[in-house]
């Protein structure tokens, strides 16, 4: 270990000690020291600039909140990167879960002529916040209408009706985008009964 590395390690441990003692400003030094290398690491895991930027911020926030759990038994760098790694794994799992459920929004395979990699946010474009919530809770999170009714504080029958109306609205939106007429029967695959 060269002199500059030992100096950086000593500085980091000093900043960590100061943060643990309540000096929140010292954490800025930690962020400045690790921001670029942590971003590069996270970017290579996620392969998406925006997600990587958000993830780095989330990791720094998570580290700050859990600073009292850090002990010098392992290096701070190792601890930080372990948190970043697990955070990225969670993002990747969520991403795979969303992508694997996209087929629930798409027409039958026989008539599919648009990109199967369409993002969920694009699919929900044009919906109100409540409509987006219902679709995400029902299709992505796979909650029952009863569970969604508890979250939204309304009757399950109301949720079911809103879900059906939103499904038809999405159908119309995509028909307009595609310049085609999509039949109701092609969207029945996203209405599993529970």
Helices and strands as residue ranges (DSSP letters): H 3-20, H 26-46, H 49-65, G 67-69, H 76-101, G 102-104, G 109-111, H 120-123, H 129-135, I 136-140, H 145-152, H 156-178, G 184-190
